[in-house]
Amino acid sequence: MKAVIMAGGKGTRLRPLTCNLPKPMVPILEKPVMEYTIELLKKYGITEIAVTVQYLPEHIKQYFGDGSRFGVDLHYFEETSPLGTAGSIKNAESFLDERFIVISGDALTDFDLQTGIDFHQEKEALVTIFMKQVENPLEYGVIMTDKDQRIIRFFEKPSWNEVFSDTVNTGIYVLEPEVFNYLTTGVPTDFSKDLFPLLMKEQKPLYGYPAEGYWSDIGSLSQYRKSHEDFLDGQINLPLPGKEVLPGLRIGENVVIEHHASIKTPAYIGSGTTVRQNAKIYPYTVIGSHSIISSNASLKRSILWNDVYVGANTELRGSTIANGTFIDEGTSMYEHSVIGNQVQIGKKVIVKPEVKVWPKKEIIDNSTIHTSLIWGKRISRSIFTNRSIRGIANIEITPDFAARVASAYGACLMQGKKLGIASDNHPFSQLILQSFEQGLHSSGIHTVHLSPTLSPVLRYSVEQEEWAGGVFIRFGNFQNHQHAVIEFYDEEGYPVSTDFERKIENAFWQEDYRRSPYDRIGKRESVYGKNEDYEKAIFKRINQSNIQACEFRIVTNIASKSRESAVSRVLEHLKCQIVSIPMNTTAAQMHGVLDVTDAHIGVWIDETGENLKLLTEEGEWLSDDQMLSLYVLLSLGELKFDEYAIPVYGSSELDHLADSLRGKLVRTKADARSIMKIGGTVLNVQYDAILALTSILNMMANQQKPLSQLVKMLPNIQLICEQVECPSRVKGRVMRRLMEETRDQMTDLVDGIKVYHPNGGWTLILPDIVDPTFTVYSQAPDIEFARRTSESFIHKIKTFQQM
């Protein structure tokens, strides 16, 4: 049997370690990670191996040669341009004339390959994917199989609300040569995004093998460090280099450990390395070959490659140091700092946590390095939260941070494109917008400035213009902190997709910014009248004279001053009498104002300007279910839409309402992008409070009914909605167990897991995209049955967390 090692990875998330080294050559305990892959294949008698290379291929070829030194026969297939994971295999088709196994050259595993190959043969599969359960499945392809292990669902890099399991694709496959019939030579093709979905569509035998053992994708600096710790802890069943001279201490040949040097295990010291007297080596430290650790140096949980010099009285705390770096005496380096190869670090330098230094830099004596040398430091979490980037004003969201995000965003767009940008009227929003605009200009992106305005105005303007997208920045209160929020929209005005969010994040984390030539930087253009264009679009949807004739009295409580002025301008045009109350007014106080002023309606709009709450003239607040029902009544009844999109958790009673209005409901993911796209326009009442308010006033005026009478036309919805906490690290496991529990029931996986009850109704388990929680919705003809079912699933979620 033959094998393919995919070794074309750049390892951009491992920079600066991979600035001039391909990812498969990154060392773990001195040996390139790809060497462990070759040893594993050889262990199972697989010695005829194709190696696909693309990034810095000479490093791989020079080290491994023809493979004879390792007891295998290597054949190299080089891509002149990236062909994707499956496309690179097609490049080696002439060599792969029999069943073969594909394995990544940058993954560390001790899987029993033979058992997986036997499984493949037994199932008579065309493709078998080695699967593994992981804590965080977001960066992998999530897999669901039936009882026979045939793959029935596959989703590449999901968000939490799309996760249906913690079982993922490890990138190890057994394939029959027939797969080449589905690939075209020279055409970039990916296994997960292209080939596997095609095979599933054609119902080809695609199976998942639940592999046992260790597997780690060395895809990030944190995972790189973790793999070393796992090796030292004995969690990986692979041959360790060096000789164990004490329990937990392995060393290479010709290691010198001087008197009074202290070494605490587990630890590894490479060949030819010297540890001077009184040096202290603490657990989980790895030192490569031919390095020198000087007297009184102290190393904790650090990884040093080869030929590293550590000066006297130096402290390394959780650092990773590449080949040939010189660290002079008295220097201190802190957690998760990463130094590229051949860096010269002077005396008494302080390198702060998370700082990265690119290769061949020089740091002078007595320097304190707060940020990475090159573009800036990488943050360790996802920068996107619920379709935006948000953070504490001038603490987390700062002008320099905004400029870096803008540079990352600009790098994801074609140079010379034009973006609409805007902010609210808060001075800090405008400050951040200025920095963001400069970052875009530096990457060669032109901007059209609309500020100050509202996000719906920007969305509508992008929809109408031929721009590449839009960015809106606003200021507001969130969890008792003053936050700045950066929102991104695509060329149609919709919130950008999660895939595009990842592109921006990857560019940001990899510090992969584009700097345009000085004569091709972006330029700014200011436009006026977009607020009026947006308002005209709203007025076209309503009967203005009918509303004006009603002279509605409206009590308004609006969380944003810029939004308040926009609402006032629209309502004054419609000849409404406005009673504006402070934003900190309680619901009870607002009811009192409504009663005293004999107003027709009370209006509360949140700081985003998207969410609208209404108070009837009788003093009743409409619930979220009633607001959604009102939007269905408005859209299918008043506006005569043929269909209307609602979130997947929308009550079944809304279908009856839609039927009575001769319309159709389309259930989709509970996010703005999905709902807007089905509606075909960014003008959507679920995400635009001004549009929603004017449309409801229009319905009241046309039907000559107060809001309380319209509410009586709505269905009586009894929907249980409860939240349960769940740590993010076990969300995938919980979803997998829930899928297994409901395998024989009718389910819907549009968003979360929606389980239909045999006697009518359903329960929806929806993991939050950001927070460590699940929301459980349940509806049934018998509300007590719905409550019991909800409690049952909540109990399961809590139980599965502990398993």
C-alpha positions, 0 to 999 in steps of 0.5 A: 500500500502507498501513502501521500504526505501532504507537506505544502503548508505554510504554517502562517499561524505559526509565524514567526517560527515558519517565516523561513521554514515550511510547517512540516519541518517545525521541530518537536523534541528536535525532530521535524513533525513530518519525521514522526509521520514517516515513522508511523507509516513505516511502522505499518509497512507503508514505505512507498510514499508520495510527498506533495510540496509547495512552500519552501520545498527545498527544506523538506527535500534536503532533509529527507532526501529520497527517504533511504535514511529513514527506511522509506522511498520518497517521491516528491510532487511539487505544485507551482501554484496552490492546488488545494488538498485534493488537487495536490493529490491529483498531481500525484495520480501517476504514482497512486495506482492502488489503494492509498492513505493520505496523511498530513505532514504537519499533524502529530498522531499515533493512530493505529493505521492498520485498523483504519485500513481494515475498516475501509476494506470491510466497508468497501468504501471509496473514502474513509476519513479518520475521525476524532473527538475534540473539545473545540471543533470550530477549526475543523470539519465536523462529521456525523455518521449513521449507525454503520459509520457511513457519513451523512453530514459534513460541515467545514469550520462551523460556528457554534450554532452550526456545530452538531458534533465534536467529532471532526475530520483529522485529515487522514484518509484511506482512498481508492484510486477511483477518486481521481475520476472526480478531480480535474488536473490543475484545478484547485480542489479541496477535500472537505469543501469540494470532493467530499460534498460531491461524493455525498451528493452522489451517494458514494460510499464515504465512511468515518472511522472513529480512531483511537489514540492521540492526534493534534493538528500543529496549527497554532502556537498554543497547540505547538506548545501543548504537543510538547507537553503531551509528549513529555507527559507520555500521552503520545505512543511514538518513539521519543528521541534521546535517552531517558537518564532519569525518570522524565528526563531525556537527553541526546548525546554529548550533553554536559550538565555542570555541577549544581545545575538543577533540572526538574522533570519532565524535560528534554535536552538535545545533543551537544547542549551544555547546561552551566552551573546553577542554571535551573531547568523547570518542568516542561522545558525542551532544549534543542541541540548545541545550545548553551544555558548559562549560569543562573539562567532559569527556564520554565515551560519554554521550548528552545530549538537548536543553537540557542544561547541563553545568557547568565541570569536570564529568565524564560517563562513560557517562551518559544525560541527558534534556531540560532537566537542569541539572548544576552545576560539578564534578559526576561521573556514572558508567557507565550513570547515567540522569537524567530531564528537568528534574533540578537537580543541584548542585555537586560531586555524585557520581552512582554507576554504574547510578543512575537519577534520576526527572524534576524532582528536585533534588540538593543540592551535595556529595551522593553518590548511591548508589541511584536516587531513587525506588524503588532501582536496577535490576540488569542481569541476570536475578534468577532462577536455576533457579526461585529468586533466590540470592546471597551472603548480605548482599552480594547478598541483603540485607534491602533487596534482599529488601524490593524483590523482595517489593514487586515480587512483591506488585505482581504479585498482587491486593491482599488476597491471602494468601501462605504464607511460611517459612524454615529455622532459620538466623538470616540466613534469618529476617532476610531473611524478615522484610524480605520479609514487610514488602515484601509487607505494604506492597503489601497482601499478607497473610502466613501464617507457618510458620517454621521449616520445610522447603520441601516442607512449605510446598509441601504447605501451599500445595497444601492451603490457598487461598493465592495462593502461597508463598515459602521462604527458605533458607541454604546453601553454593554455589560456596564462598560462603554463599548465601541462596535465595528460592524462589517457589511458585504457588497450587497449590504448584508452582514459579512459571512462567517467565512469572510469574518475568518478571512479577516481574523486570519489576516489579522492573526497572521499579521498579513497586511498589504501595504500599497505603494505610496502612489496607489494608496486609497483616497477618501470621498465624502457624500451627502444626502444618504440619510434622505435617500434612506428615508425616502425608501422608507416613505415609499413603503407606507401611505404617508398621508394616512399616517399624517392624518392620524396625528399619532402621539408617541412616547419614545425611549431611545438608547442612542442620541443619533438614533433619537434624532433620526427617529424624531426627524422621520416621525415629525415628517409624518406629523406625529407628536413626540414625547421623548423621555430619558433612556434610563426611564423604567418600564413602569415610568414609561407606562405612566407617561403614556397614560398621562399623555394619552399617547397612542403607542410607546416605543423603545429602541435599543442602542443598536437601532435594530430592536424595537419594543412597543407599549400599547395604548392600554399599557401592555408591553409586547413580548418578543413572540408578539413582535415577531408575530406582528412582523409576520402579520405586517409583511404577509398581510399589510405588505402582501409579501409572498413569503417571509423569513423568520428564525428557526425558533419561530412558533408553529402558530405563525404558520397558521397565521401565514396560511390565513394570510395566504403567505409562506414562512421560511425558517432560517438561521437566527442571524441577520444575514440569513434573514435579510438574504431570504427577504432579498433586501437590507430593508427588513423590519426585524433589523431596522427599528425605524422601518419597523415603527413606520410600517406598524404606524402605517398598518394602524392608520390603514386599518384604523385600529389601535395597536391593542386591536392589532395584537388581538389578531395575533396567535396566542403563542405558548413557547418555552424558552430557557437558557442553560450554561455550558462551557465552550470546551464541551459544547461539541461533545454535548451536541454530538451526544444530543444527535446520538440521542435523537438519531431515530427522531425527526430532526432539523439542523438548519440552526442547532438541533430541532427535534419534532415531537411525535404528538406535535410541536418541537424542541430546539437546542441552540448553542450560542455563537459566542457565550458558553450557553445553550438556549432551549425552545420548546413548543407543543399543543400541551404547554406542560408537555413542552415544559417537561420536554424542555426540562428533559433536554436541559437535564441532558445538556447538564449530564453530557457536560460531565461525561 
